[in-house]
Each structure stands twice: as C-alpha cells, then as structure tokens.
C-alpha cells in the first residue's frame, strides 16, 4: 500500500551448529524471505537483508549453555524493520 517504504530483513539462527553453518543458514533464510516477498508483489528494490547467524541471540542459549528446544526456537527468526 505504501510504495516508498523499504524493508530490512535480519535473519538469525540458534547457537547449535558451527558458526559457519549458522551464517550460511541465516543467509539462506534471508534469501527465501526476500524471494517470498517478491513473489507476493513487493518490488525487490524496496527490500534488503542480512544474515546474522547466532551473533544476536535473544536469550542465554549460547554454545556453552543447555537450553530446552523452546528456548532455541526463540533464536530462529527473521526480523523486519521498516525504513522510511
């Protein structure tokens, strides 16, 4: 509805897996999110994205901490920021 807005997508993973794998996985998550939005009619020039891997966890579930599956799930996400 507002063709002047831009959207920035940041994708994240949990801390399981290697750093390299998690960067790859979050970049893949960004690409698939961008592809989905473009397929829904959003102009690709209005979109940008970045994969952060496990570098921005939302909780204490790092490589050295035991966490339940629900806690790991909180870190597997894509965040959308509207840029004017």
Buried (B, 14 or more C-beta within 10 A) or exposed (E): EEEEEEBEBBBBBBBBBEEEEBBBBBBEBBBEBBEEBEEEEBEEEBBBBEBBBBEEBEEEBEEEEEBEEEBBEBBBBBEEEEEE
